[in-house]
């Protein structure tokens, strides 16, 4: 009697590490890397682990296949019409997106293809983004009768209000060059240069003091949510805290003695 060998199921998320850079690759290419609840949970768990790993200085979120991320899994969204299920889905996704913002390491989105709805939100949630010039960006839920309210939070914090609202209200897509003009992505390059450009940006960050970036990232987002006076108080406190670190003292000494600093992260 013959038996059929079981082919192991491919992981939803693949983690790889090169030096101080950790890459998380969404791995549902046939489903355009849709954010199922399982994918959201896998991302959340991986990001939590990395957040507590001092050896990782930079995170890259990438994707397998043609699409970066097409957003939520529509079939899963329609599988349970209850308020409890819908609230749990969006709350879990929001918690994952917030974790990107709150973790100490800078996070770069590597966008090789379409980023739609919650996938566009994922790009906006990352601290930085590098896109191939063939990538496209959209928050097209309104065309299905569902305004992309959670992606609106990320978009309105990355680009001008009218530009963000136009995308949300029309559902129309923009290309990578327009996404760069509007502030959603930092750099746009041909597809064959995407990995090299992401590596350059990641290395530029990894070469910096991790404690300075940790303090700076936290301050950057906190001050945005405050008025001018409060923002300046937060910034002054961050500068004071940063200046008292060993890395800052070491960096100043190296600059004055023309030496290359070796960061300790304290």
N, C-alpha and C positions, 0 to 999 in steps of 0.2 A: 504494500500500500504506500503510495507516494504522498509526500506532504509538501505543501507549498510554503516556502520560506517567507516569513513575515519581514517586509521591508520596514525598517524603522522610520517613524514619521519625522519629517524634517522639523527642527525647532522653529518656533515662531519668531524667536529673537536670537541672533548670533552675536556673541561678544568676542572681540579680539583686542589684544593689547600690543602696542608697539611703543617701547620705552614708556614714557609717562602719559601717553595718549590711549584712551579706551574708546573703541568704536562699537556702537550698538547698531546692528543691521536688522531692520524689519524684514522678515522673511516669509511673506505671504504673496509672492509675485503674481500668482494666478488670480488672487483676489485683490490685486492692486494695493496690497499692504493695508487693507482696511483695518481700522481700529476696533476689532472685536473686544468684548470684555476680557477675553483671555489675553489678547495682545496688550491691552491697557495694563492688566495686572503684571504681565511679564516685564513691560517697560518700567512700571513703578518699582517692582522688586529689584531690577537691575540698577536703576538709578539710585535707590536707597543704599545699595551695597557700595556703589562707587562713591557716593557722597561721604561715606565713612572711611574711604580708602585713601590715605595720605599719599600713597605712591602714584595715584592718578592725578594729573594736573589739568588735563583737558579731556573733554568728552565730545565725540562726534556721533551724531545720529544720522545714519545712512539707510539705504533701502535697496533690496534686490529687485531686479526686473526693470520694466519700463517706467513704472510709476513710483513716485516717492511715497505718497499716501493719498488714497482717494477719500479719506474721511471715515466716518463710522460705517460699520457693517449694516447695510440697509435691511437685509433679511433679518438680522438679529433684532434691529430696532422695531420691526413690524411683528416679531414673533410673540410679543407680550404687550398688549395695549394698556396694561394697568399703570396707574400713576406711580406705584411703588417701584416697578421695574424701570420705567423711564427715568425717574429721579435717581435711582441707584446708578444707572448707566452714566448719566451726565455728571453726577457727583464724583464717581470714580475717575472719569476722564479729567475733570477739573483738578482733582487732587494730584494726578500725575503731571499735568501741565504746570501746576504751582510748584511742584517739587523741582522741576527744571529751573525755575526762577530762584528757588531758595537754596539749592545745593551750592556748595562753595566753589566748585569748579566751573569755569566757562564752558558753555555747551554750544557747539557749532552744528547747524543743519547742513548736510550735504545733499543737495536737491538735484537729482539727475533727470527727473520727469515731472509729471503732473502732481501738484499738491492742491487738493480740493477740500473744502469744508473743514472738518477737524484736522485734515492733513495740512491745510494752509495755516490753521491755528497752531499746529505743532511747529511749523517754521517760525511763526511769530513768537512762540513761547521761548524758542532758543535764543541765546544771547547774541549769536551771530549766524549768518547764513551765507553759503557759497552755492551758486546755482549754475548749472549748464545753460547755455543760451537757448536750448530747446525746451527748457522747463516752462510750465505754465501754472498759473495760480488762480484759484477761483473759490468763492464761497457761494455756491450755487443752490443752497437749500431752498431759497425763496422760490425757485422755479418748481419745486415740489410742494410748495405750500408751507415750508418750514423755514422761517427766518433764522439765519446762522447766528444766534445770540451769543453762544459761548465763543465761537471764533471772533465775534465782534470785539470782545475784550482785548484779545491780542492785536487785532488789526488796528484798533483805535489807539493803541499804545505804540505802534510802529510807524504809522503814516498819518498824514493830515486827516482831520475829521471828515471833510467832504469827499476826499479820495476813498477813505475807508467805507463811508456810507454808500457811495456809488457802487462799489463792489458788492456790498451786502444787499442793497435794494434791487440791483439789476440781475445779480448772479452771473454777470459776464466775466469771462476770464481775461487775464492780462499776461503778457509774455514776460520773460525774465528781465529784459532791459527796462520795461516799465516798472516791474517790481523793484528794481534797483533805484529807479528815479523816485519812486514813492517811499522808499526807505524800508521795504520789507526784507530785502537781501543786501548784503554788503558788496559782494563781488560776483561778476558774471563772466564765464569763460566758455570756450568750446568744450564739448563733451570729453574729448581726448586729453584735455588739460585739467579736468575737474579734480582728480585725485591729487595731482601735484599742487594745485592751488589750495585745496583743503589742508594738505600736509604743511604748506608754507605758513598758513595762518595758525594752524595748531602748534607748530614748532615755535612761532613767534610768541605765543602765549605760554607754552611750556618752559620757555627760557626765562620767564619772569618769576619774581618771588611769589610763591603760592599764597603766602599770608597776605601780601599786598593785594593780590587779585581777589582773595576771599573777602577782605575788608572792603575793597573797592566795589565789588559786585553787590554786596549787601547794601552799601550806602547808595549806590547808583539807583537801585529800585526803590529804596525807602524814601529818598528825597523827592522822587517823582510824584509821590502820593501826598506830598506836603506843600504848604504855602512857602513863599520865599524865605521868611524869617526862620521857620522851623527847619527848612531844608539846609540853610546855612549853619544852624546849630548842629544838626546831624553831621554835616560835612566837617565842621571844625572838630567835633568829637572823634570822627573817623580818622582825620589827619593826625590828631594827638595820639590816638591809640596806635596807629600805624608807625608814627615816628618813634615810639618807644619800643618797637620790636627789634629783635636782634638783626633781622634781615635789613631793616632800614639803616641801622648804624653801620652794618657791614657794607651795604651798598654805597653809602656816603664815603666811607673810608677808601673803598676800592676806586671810586671815581676820582678822589683827590690824589691817590697814589698810582693811578693809571693801571689798575689790576682788574682782572675779570672776576666778578663776584661768583661765589659758590653758595647758592641759597640753602638755608637750613629749614625754612618754613616756620620760623618762630620769631 
